[in-house]
């Protein structure tokens, strides 16, 4: 608590007391002034009315000796100046001056009112006597007619002198009150501000980081409540800062030791934080990078472009990058905008080294492709031998039965090998697509012609919902044909006799939506996310019995993604499934 506040408080108390004394003095002086002025006015009116009554029988057409004597005698009795005025304002008699030398008084406000039959009093400054004067005028009437007026005037010197003495007393009281209130206020304010000064010192210590100091105040008044609140705040702050420090320490430990590279970049594209894993990936272990622009540090143009894009668009990006500074390592980057109530704060970059996963994926893909390729010839041979056995031994039922089983299994194995080879090609780094412009309706109609026999055999109805206008896309016709074949195979195999399969096409603003809806058994919700994985089957026994390989939907997913589209499924168990995919439309 600073001295300036203490003195402001003292001055406030003194000002308040002086204001109170001044108001009381003002009311007192005004009351006394009003009391004396009213009494004086009533006295002068009474005396003026007596003089008017005595002079009512005088000749007011001209001045007379009797009028002058009356004015003089009345002035001696009342100590006031007496003036008798005719109805036209002419002064007929005056106790102080020669009436013949006096000017016409018709313009005097009190005379004008009296000549109109009213009793009037006024107070005004007399330039002749250099003092305030009270004037009282009453009409002189006879027979109900105003003949003239009598005016009495008296200086207010005595009253003004009394008021001056009263103001002197008031100001003396104010001076004494100011002195006493100053002394009392100083003592009171010192008592009040001493604990507040202590609180200020404690608060400053807290601001400097010392949260162990406390305010010592034993009373239970408002200051005691404030002291308790400050002590509680200090205790809570101490605990909170300790918890924050502990959390910060744990977080720093996690960030320092995590295998993922973590970088925080400000909204101005400056690096504010980078952990050791990110330093190693970027090859800047011994360089001070905080505060530098990311383009100076990130030796990957694609990654730098993604950071700039997230800063501009405020949308997260997940993408793979090759960092040449780290020995051509492949990393998966998650670039996320960081926002809070204060607005956009920056970008968080999380780099996950997936080089080993990529290498293992390549090995796995090559292995599957090689094994599948090597299996094609023996599988074809087995299928051929089984077919030969069935032809050569038409009457041997045992040979026929086993040969048929061998042939069917070899055929299924051949489809599996073919699917694996196709999937391996689609999972390669870059899928070769032969893009062309065509009407998606034509591709759907062309694909459906291959299912007329299967639909007739299972007595399935086909509901085709196509727009009237062309739906142009830029895609690979054969790959789109393959996607539709796999989805329709799936719908036909899971539909009961008499069911309806719906194929719908919708032309949207930015893409084209194709849906294949069946009335099959549906898919449980917990399995819809895995339905597009390779070899995954909901009803494994039935799918295998129908000759499925479990690769069709996985192939669909890779083809659609290669076109920049999205694939998904909505399903209700017991009612059916809606498999859909999107591809960008041709603008």
N, C-alpha and C positions, 0 to 999 in steps of 0.2 A: 504494500500500500504506500503510495508515494505521498510526500508532504503536500504536493499540490492538491491532491484530493482532500486531505485533512483540512487545509485552509479553505478550500471551496465549501466543505461541509460547515466549518465555523462561520464563514461569511453567509452561508445560507441561513443558519440559525439567527445570526445577528439581523440579517435583512428581514427575516420573518417577524422577529420581535419588533423591530423598528416600524415595519409596515403596520403591525397591530396597534402600536402606540400612536402612529400617525393617523390611522383610521379612527381610533377612539377620540383623539384630540380633535380631528376634523368634525366628527359628529358632535362633540361637546361644544366646540366653538360655534358651529352652525346653529345648534339648539339655543345657545345663549343669545346669539345674534338675533335669531328669529323671535325669541321671547321678548327681548328689549325693543325690537323694532315694532312688534305687534302692539305692545303696551303703549309705546310712544305714539303710534298711529291712532289708536283708540282714544288716547288722551287729547291729541290735537283735534280729532274729529268732534269730540265732545265739546271742547272749548270753542271751536269754530261754529258749531250749531248754536251755542249760547249767544255768541256775538251776532249771528244771523238773526236770532230771535229778537235781540235787543234793537237791531237796526232795521227791522222790517217796515217800520212806520216812517223811516226817513225818506227824503226826496232823493231818489236815485237818478234823477235826470241831471243833477249837478252836484258837485261836492259841497259839503257844508261843514261848518265848524264843529257841529255835534258829531259828525262822522269821524273827523280827525281826532277829537277828544276821546271818542269811544275806542278808536284804534290804538291810541297812545296808552290809555288806561289798561286796555286788555293786554297789550304787549308787556306792561309792567307785571301784571298778574301771572301771565303764562310764560314769560321770558322768551316768547316767540315773536317773530315779525308778523304784523297783522296788516293785510292789504284788503281794501274794500274796492270792488270793481263794478262798474255799471254793466248793463246788459249788452252793450256794444263793445265791451273790453276796455273802456276808458277807466283809468285808475282814479277813484274818487277820494281815497284817503289811504295813507300808509304811515306806519309807526316809525319808520326810519328815514324816509326820503320825502321830498316835496312832491306831492302827487302831480302837480302841474308840469313838472319836468320829466315825469316817467313816461315811457313809451306805452303804447296800447298792448294789453295783455291777452287779447282775444286768441292769440296763437298758442298760448301756453296750454298744454294738454289737460292739466287739472282744471284750469279756468274754463276751457271749452266744454269739459264734461259737466262742470257745475252749472254753467249757463244753459245746459240741456236738461237740468233738473236732476243730475246725478251727484253723488258724493264720490270724490276721487282723490287718491293719494299717489304721489310719485316720489321717487328718489333719484336725484341726479347731481352731477358735479357743478358747483357754482364757480365759474371762472373769476367772478368778482371777489368772492371770499376765499377762493382757493381751497374749498373743502366740499365734502358731500353734504347735501341738504335734503330734508324731507319736506315735501309740500303737501298740504291737505286743503282742499277747496270744497265748500258746500254752497248750495244755492240759497238765495234770499227770496222767499216767495210771499206774496200777499194776494189773497183772493184766488189762490190756485194758479197765479201767474208769477213767473220768475222775473224779478226786478233787477237782480244783480247777483254777486257772489262775494263770499268772504274767504280769503286764503290765509292760512297760517303756515309759516316756514320756520324750521329749526335746524341749526347745524348738527351733524352727527359726530362732532368731535369727541364728546364724552364716550359714546358707544365705541367709536373706532379706537379710542385710547384703551378702553377695557379689553377689546378684542386683541390689541397688540400685546397687552400684558398677559392675556390668556395664551397667545401663541408663544410668548417667551417661556411661560411655564411648560407648555407642551414640548418645546424643543429642549428645554433643560431636562425634562423627564426622559426624552429620547436619548440624550447624551448619556445620562446615568444608566438607562436601560441598555444602551449599546455597550458600555463598559462592563456592566455586570454580566450581560449575556455573553460577551466575549470571553470573560474569565470562566464562566460556567461551561460554555461550549467547549473551550479548550480542554478543560478537565474531562468533560464527557466524551469528546471526540478521541482524546488520548486513550481513554479506557476502551473505547470501541475499536480504534484502529490498531491497537497493540497486537491483539490476536490475529487481525487481518494481515498485519505486516509479517507475522510469523507464518501465516498461511502462504503469503507471497513467496517467502524464502523457501518454504518446502516445495511449492509448485515449481520454482526455478530449479531447485535441485532435481526434481522429477524430470523436468525438461532436459536437464543436463545428463540424465541417465541414472541418477541415484534414486531408486525406487524404494529404498529401505527407510528413508526419513519419514517421520510422522508428525502430525500436528497435535500438540498437547493443550487441551482446553477442557476444563472439567464441568462447566455449566451446561445446563440443558436448554438453553435458549436457541434462537435461530442460528447464531454463530456456532454454537455447539453442534447443531445439526449439520451445518456446512463443514465444520472440521471433521465430523464423522464421515461425511460423504467423501471428502478428500482422502481420508485415510483408507476408506473402502476402495476408492478408485485406484489409489496407489497399490494396494494389495492385489486387486484384480488385474491391473496392468502388469504387475510383476509376474503373476502367474501366467497371464496371456502371453507375454513376451517370452517367458521361459518355454511355454508350449510351442510358440512359433519358432523359437530358436531350435528346439528339438526337432520339430517337423522339417525345418529348413536343413538341419544337419542330415536328417535321414534322406531327404530329397536329394541333397547334394551327393550323398553317398551312392544313391541309386543311379543318379545321372552320370556320376563319374565312373561307375563300374558296369553300367549296362552295355550290352554288346551292340545295341542299336545306336547309330549316330543321331544326335539331336542338336538342332540349330534353331535359335530364335532370332528372327529378323524383324526389325521395326517397320512401321508403316512408311518410313523414309528409305527403306531398302538398305539399312545398315545392320550388320551382325552385332547382336547384343549378348548372345551366349552361344558357346559351342563346347560340346563335351569331348573327352579324349577319343572316343570311338569315331566321332565325326572328323576330328583332326587327322586321325590315322587314315580314314577313307579318302580325305581330301589332300593328304600329304602336306599338312601344315602343322606338324607337331611342335616345331620350335619357332613359330611365327605368332606375333601378337596380332590377332585378327579382329578383336572387339572394336567396334566403331567403323570398320571398313565396309564398303559397299560389297554386296554379295558377289557381284560380277568379277571383283578383283580376286575373290577367293575360290569360288566354285568353278572348277575346271571342266564343267559340263554345260555346254550352251543350252541343251534341252532342259536341264534342271533349272538353270537361271531363267529361262523363258517361262517355265511353269511358276516359279516364284513371282515373277512380274505379273503373270496372269491372275494369280490368286490375290495379289495386292490390288489389282484393278477391279476384278469381278467379285471378290469376297466369296468365292466358291472353292470348296476343297477339290484337290486333284490327287489321284493315285496313279502312278506311272512307273515304269521300269526305265532305268538309265544305265549307261555304261560310263564309269569313271576312269578315264585314261590315267589320271594322276595316281590311282591306286592299283596300277597293273591291270587295267582293263577289267576291273571287277564290275559285275552286274549287281545293281542295288535296286530295291523296290522303295520308291519314295512316296511318302504320304505328306502332302503339303496342305496344311489346314489353316484357315483364317482364325485369328483369336480376337474375339469381341467380348465386351462386357458393357455394363451400364454407362461407362464413360465413352463408349464408341469403339472403333476399330483400333486395336493395339499393335497388330503385326501378324507375322506368319510363323507357324511352327512347322519345321521340316524334320521328319523322322525317316532316317535311312536305314534300311535293313539289307545286309549283305546276303544276297541269294545266289552268289556265284556257285557255291557247292551244290545247292538245290538244282540250279540250271544244268550243271555238269551231270548230276545224277539223273535228271530228267532226260537229258540227251542220251545218256547210256541206256536208260530204260526204253526210250522210244526206239533207239537203234536196235536194241535187243529184240523188242517185240516185232519190229519190222523184219529183222533178219530171220527170226524164228518163223514168223508167219510166211515169209517168202520160201523158206526151206520146207515148210509143211505143205505148200501148195502141190508140189509134184507127188509126194507119197499119198496125199489125200486123194488126188485125182486118180492115182493108180488103184488105190483101194476101191474107190467108187466104180472104176472101170471093171476091175476084177469081179466085184459083187454083181454088177450088171451082166457080165459074161456068164457067171454061174447061174443066174436066173434064166438066161436064154438057153444055155446048154442043158439044163436039167429041169425041164418044164414039168415032169411028172413026179419028181422027188419033192414031196411037200416039206420035208425037214430042211432040205437044201434051200428050197424057195423061201421058207420063213426066215432062216438065218441070213440068207443073202439079202432079203429085203431089209432086215434090220440093219445089216452092215451098210447097205446102200443109203438108207435114210440118215443114219448117224454120220456117214462120211459126207453126205450132202450138207447136213447141218454144220459139220466141222468146216466144210469148205466155205459156207457162208460166214462162219465165225472168223476164219482166216482172212477172208475178203474184207470183213468189217474192220478187223484189226489193222490191216494194211491201209485202208481208207482213213481210219482214225489217226494213224501215225502220220500220214501225209497232212491231215488237217492240223495236227498239233505241231507241225514244223514251224520254224521261225516265221516264215512267210507263206501264206496260202496263195497259190496262183489262181486268180479268178479271171475268167473271160467275160468282161463286163460289156453289156450291150443294152440298148434301149428297147423295151418291149412292154406290152400291155399285160399286167399281172393277171387279168381275167383270162387271157388266152392260155397262160401257163397252167392255171387251175383247171380249166376245161380240158386241156390236153392230158393232164394227169388223171382226171376222173374217168376218162375213157378206158383206162386199164383196169377199172374196178367194176365194170358192169357185170362180169361173170360172178365175182365174189359177192356182190350185193344181191344178185338174183339167187345164189345158192343159199344165203342166210336170210333171204327175204327182208333185207334191210332197205329202208327208204333214205334217199339222199335229198336234203334240203339245201339248195344252192342259193346263197344270198349275195348277189353281185351288183355293184352300182351300174346305172345306165350309161354313164360316161366312162371313157377310158381312164385306167389307172396306170399311168406310166411310171416305170421304175428303171433304174440303171443297175443291173445285177447280172449274175451268171445264170443263164437259163437252165443249164443242166443241174447246177447246184440247187436252185430253187425247186426244180423238178424232184431232186433227191430228197429235199426237206419235206415236200408235200407227200411223197411216197412213204417216207418213214412215219409221218404223223397219221396218214390214212391207214397204213398197215396196223398201227397201234390201235386206232379207233375201231377198225373192222374186227380185229382179233379179240377186243374186249367188249363187243356189243352182242347182246342176245338176239335171237331171231325175232323179227318184227320191230326192232328198234329203229330209231331215226338218227342219222348222222348229219350234222349241220356244218357246212363249210361257208364261212362268211368273209367278205373282203370289205374293208373300210378305208376310204381315202381321207387321211387327216392332214393337218396343216403342214407338219414337217416330216411325216412318215406314213407308211402304209401298214395297216394291221390286218393280219390273216389269222382266222380262228378256225379250229377243227374241234367240234363239240360232239361228244358221244354220250350215250345213256348207259354206260357200263357201271361196274361196281364202285367206281370212284377210288380216290386215294386218301388215306388218313392224313390229317394235317401235319403230323410230325414227320411224314415221309415225303412231302411235296418238295422240300428243299434238296433232297438227294436224288430225285427222280431222274435228273439229267446226268448223273454220274455213270461211268461205264460199268457194265455188268450188274447194275442195280435193278432189282425187280421187286415189285410190290407183292405179287403172287408168284413166287418162284416156280412152283410146280406147274401151274397152268401155263406160264409164259414159255417154259422149256417144252411143255407138251405141244404148244402151238408152233414150235420151231423158232422162237425168238432167241436172239443172241445177247440181248441186254446192251447193245451198242447203238441202236438206232437213235435214241433220244440224245445220247452224247454226241453223235455225229451231227444231229440237227443243231445242237447248241454251238458247236464249233463253226459250222457253215454260216449260221446267222450272225455270230459275232464277227466273223471275217468280213461280212458285209456292213459292219457297223451298226447292227441291230440288236434287239433284245428278245429273249425267249422266256416264256413263263407258263404256269399252269394254275388254274383255279378249279378246285374239285370239292364236291360234297359227297362223302361216302354214302353209297346206296342210290345216288341220283345221277352220277356221271361226272365227266371231266371236260374242261375247256383248255386245250393246248393252243397257245397263240404265239405269234412272233411278229416282230416289226422289222422293217428295213427302210432306209431313207428313200423318200420319193424323189422323182426326177423333177427339178424346178425348171 
